Amino acid sequence: MNYRLKEFLDHIYEKYNHRGFVSPDPLQTLYEFSSPEDIEIAGIIASSFAYGRVMQILATLKKIFARLGSSPADYLDSASETTIQKDFSDIIHRFTTPQETIGLFTAMKRLRSEFGNLENLILARKCETVREMQVVLVSNLLNKAGLEKSSLLPDPRRDSACKRLNLMFRWLVRADSVDLGIWKSISPSVLTVPLDTHMFKVAHLLELTSRNDAGHKTALEITKAFGALTPEDPVKYDFALTRFGIHPDFNYRDFHEEKNSFDSEF
């Protein structure tokens, strides 16, 4: 184990892994809810729409959650499919069409009716890897939506890093001051890093990968490197490390200053 690297990452985690550093981020929408049922639905929605400029994402989510009301789960359980179609017929987000939005919500309604919640759907398949869990989730959502594909649902059967799916699993499986940990039957040890441009850059700066693409294999390599330090929680450092590229108060100069300051102590 690289103890020096782990000490640095633990330092970054302790300093930056706080809810005060979340906004602006789709994750903040999950904090509006306290029920695990509502958080699950909110997590699937927020991660699915998490592409494009963050302010555009938050604007779309604000419109969606205003219509879902105080309990997204209750809305899906009680609203008819006709009502869902009427309520979300004008939701357009970049490449996402109203049909895809309506399809996602209709699919979640149908799967909740069949399994109680989406975690139960995943557990029923007895998957061994998070990738298998994602295939189960996406294939069932598409099937129930009556769609072959959707801009809201990355395809985990391809070489894509599936950042949005891995982000959602991080939010719902891990439990700390940032992540909510409502999917208690899934171990954080199986998670994969939600690889985006920010984590990709930090991983190169930390020499966790030398790969030049941000695909699934690279995400696995970076996850393995983190797993050597914290095998029980390999995506522990994801939120804190990506603050330098995402949060408006920080940038990569701050990251280098943190690293240089830490190194100077040795």
C-alpha positions in Angstrom: 0.0 0.0 0.0 1.1 3.6 -0.8 0.7 5.0 2.7 1.8 8.5 1.7 -0.8 8.7 -1.1 -3.5 7.4 1.3 -2.6 10.0 3.9 -2.9 12.7 1.3 -6.2 11.4 0.0 -7.5 11.2 3.6 -6.5 14.8 4.1 -8.4 15.9 1.0 -11.4 13.8 2.1 -11.5 15.3 5.6 -11.2 18.8 4.2 -13.5 18.7 1.2 -16.0 15.9 1.7 -18.8 18.1 3.2 -22.3 19.0 2.1 -21.2 22.6 2.1 -19.2 21.9 -1.0 -22.0 20.1 -2.9 -23.8 23.0 -4.6 -24.1 23.5 -7.5 -24.5 19.7 -8.2 -27.5 17.5 -9.1 -26.8 15.6 -5.8 -28.2 18.5 -3.9 -31.7 17.7 -5.0 -31.6 14.4 -3.1 -31.2 16.3 0.2 -34.7 17.6 -0.2 -36.1 14.2 0.8 -35.8 12.0 3.9 -37.6 8.9 2.9 -35.4 6.2 1.3 -38.2 5.6 -1.3 -38.1 9.3 -2.3 -34.3 9.4 -2.3 -34.1 6.4 -4.5 -36.4 8.0 -7.1 -34.7 11.3 -6.8 -31.3 9.7 -7.3 -32.3 7.9 -10.5 -33.9 11.1 -11.9 -31.0 13.5 -10.8 -28.3 11.2 -12.2 -30.2 10.5 -15.4 -30.4 14.2 -16.3 -26.8 14.9 -15.1 -25.3 15.8 -18.4 -24.6 19.2 -19.9 -24.1 22.5 -18.0 -24.8 22.2 -14.3 -27.1 25.2 -14.2 -29.1 23.8 -17.0 -29.3 20.4 -15.2 -30.5 22.1 -12.0 -33.1 24.1 -13.9 -34.5 20.9 -15.5 -34.5 19.1 -12.1 -36.2 22.0 -10.4 -39.0 21.9 -12.9 -39.4 18.1 -12.6 -39.3 17.9 -8.8 -41.8 20.8 -8.5 -44.3 18.6 -10.4 -43.4 15.4 -8.5 -44.2 17.2 -5.2 -43.1 16.5 -1.7 -42.9 12.7 -2.3 -41.8 11.5 -5.8 -42.5 7.9 -4.8 -46.1 8.7 -3.8 -46.5 10.6 -7.0 -45.4 7.7 -9.1 -47.5 5.2 -7.1 -50.7 7.3 -7.2 -50.6 9.1 -10.6 -52.0 7.3 -13.6 -49.8 6.8 -16.7 -52.0 9.3 -18.5 -51.3 11.8 -15.8 -47.6 11.2 -16.0 -47.7 11.8 -19.7 -49.6 15.0 -19.3 -47.5 16.4 -16.5 -44.2 15.8 -18.3 -45.0 16.3 -21.9 -43.0 19.5 -22.1 -39.8 18.4 -20.4 -36.9 18.8 -22.8 -33.3 18.6 -21.6 -30.6 18.9 -24.3 -31.0 15.6 -26.3 -33.7 14.2 -24.0 -37.2 14.2 -25.4 -40.5 14.3 -23.5 -41.0 10.7 -24.6 -37.8 9.6 -22.8 -38.7 11.5 -19.7 -42.2 10.1 -19.6 -40.8 6.6 -20.4 -38.4 6.8 -17.4 -41.1 7.8 -15.0 -43.6 5.3 -16.3 -41.0 2.5 -16.1 -40.2 3.4 -12.5 -43.9 3.3 -11.7 -44.3 -0.1 -13.2 -41.2 -1.5 -11.5 -42.3 -0.1 -8.1 -45.6 -1.9 -8.6 -43.8 -5.2 -9.3 -40.8 -5.0 -6.9 -41.7 -2.4 -4.3 -38.6 -0.4 -5.1 -35.7 -0.4 -7.6 -33.2 -1.9 -5.1 -35.4 -5.0 -4.8 -35.3 -5.3 -8.6 -31.5 -5.4 -8.5 -31.3 -7.7 -5.5 -33.7 -10.2 -7.2 -31.1 -10.9 -9.9 -28.3 -11.7 -7.4 -25.7 -9.8 -9.4 -22.0 -10.1 -8.4 -20.7 -6.8 -9.9 -22.0 -3.3 -10.1 -21.9 -3.5 -13.9 -24.3 -6.5 -13.8 -26.5 -4.5 -11.5 -26.5 -1.6 -13.9 -27.4 -3.9 -16.8 -30.4 -5.2 -14.9 -31.5 -1.7 -13.9 -31.2 -0.2 -17.4 -32.6 -3.1 -19.3 -35.7 -3.3 -17.1 -36.2 0.5 -17.2 -36.0 0.5 -21.0 -38.3 -2.6 -21.3 -40.9 -1.1 -19.0 -40.6 2.2 -20.8 -41.1 0.5 -24.2 -37.9 2.0 -25.5 -34.9 0.5 -27.2 -32.6 3.2 -25.9 -32.7 6.5 -24.1 -30.4 9.5 -23.6 -31.3 9.3 -19.9 -29.8 5.8 -19.5 -26.2 5.0 -20.5 -25.7 1.5 -21.9 -23.5 -0.5 -19.4 -23.1 -3.3 -22.0 -20.8 -1.1 -24.0 -17.3 0.3 -23.1 -18.7 3.5 -21.8 -17.6 4.5 -18.3 -21.3 5.1 -17.5 -20.5 8.0 -15.2 -24.1 8.8 -14.5 -25.0 5.3 -13.4 -21.9 5.0 -11.2 -22.6 8.4 -9.7 -26.1 7.3 -8.8 -24.8 4.1 -7.2 -22.3 6.1 -5.2 -25.0 8.4 -3.9 -27.4 5.5 -3.0 -24.9 2.9 -1.7 -22.2 4.9 0.2 -23.1 6.6 3.4 -21.2 9.6 4.8 -21.8 13.3 5.1 -22.3 13.6 1.3 -23.6 10.3 0.1 -26.9 9.0 1.4 -26.4 5.2 1.6 -30.1 4.1 1.4 -29.3 1.0 -0.6 -27.9 -0.9 2.4 -28.0 -4.4 0.8 -25.2 -3.4 -1.7 -21.7 -3.2 -0.5 -19.7 0.0 -1.3 -16.7 -2.4 -2.1 -18.3 -3.3 -5.5 -18.7 0.3 -6.7 -16.8 1.8 -9.7 -15.5 5.4 -9.9 -17.9 7.7 -11.7 -15.3 8.7 -14.3 -15.7 12.1 -15.8 -13.2 14.7 -17.1 -12.5 15.9 -13.6 -11.6 12.5 -12.1 -9.8 11.6 -15.2 -7.5 14.6 -14.8 -7.0 14.1 -11.1 -6.2 10.4 -11.6 -3.5 11.4 -14.1 -2.1 14.0 -11.7 -1.9 11.2 -9.0 -0.5 8.7 -11.5 -3.3 6.3 -10.9 -3.6 5.6 -14.6 -1.7 6.2 -17.8 -4.5 5.5 -20.2 -5.6 8.1 -22.6 -9.3 7.3 -22.8 -12.1 7.8 -20.3 -13.8 4.6 -20.9 -14.9 1.6 -18.7 -11.4 0.0 -18.6 -9.9 3.3 -17.3 -12.6 3.6 -14.7 -11.8 0.1 -13.5 -8.1 0.8 -13.4 -8.6 3.9 -11.3 -11.1 2.1 -9.1 -8.5 -0.7 -8.6 -5.9 1.9 -7.6 -8.2 3.4 -5.0 -9.3 -0.1 -3.9 -5.7 -0.9 -3.0 -5.9 1.9 -0.4 -9.5 1.4 0.7 -10.8 -1.9 -0.5 -14.0 -1.6 1.5 -14.8 1.7 -0.2 -12.9 2.3 -3.4 -14.9 5.4 -4.5 -14.6 7.1 -1.1 -12.4 9.9 -2.5 -14.4 10.7 -5.6 -16.5 13.6 -4.3 -13.6 15.4 -2.6 -11.2 15.0 -5.5 -13.6 16.3 -8.1 -14.4 19.5 -6.2 -11.3 21.1 -7.8 -12.9 20.8 -11.2 -16.5 21.3 -10.3 -17.0 23.6 -7.4 -16.8 27.3 -8.3 -14.6 28.1 -5.3 -11.8 25.7 -6.3 -9.6 24.9 -9.2 -6.6 22.7 -10.1 -4.2 25.3 -8.8 -5.7 24.7 -5.4 -5.2 21.0 -5.9 -1.5 21.5 -6.7 -1.1 23.8 -3.6 -2.7 21.1 -1.4 -0.4 18.5 -2.8 2.7 20.7 -2.5 1.8 21.7 1.0 1.3 18.1 2.0 4.5 16.9 0.4 6.5 19.7 2.1 5.6 18.2 5.5 7.7 15.1 4.7 
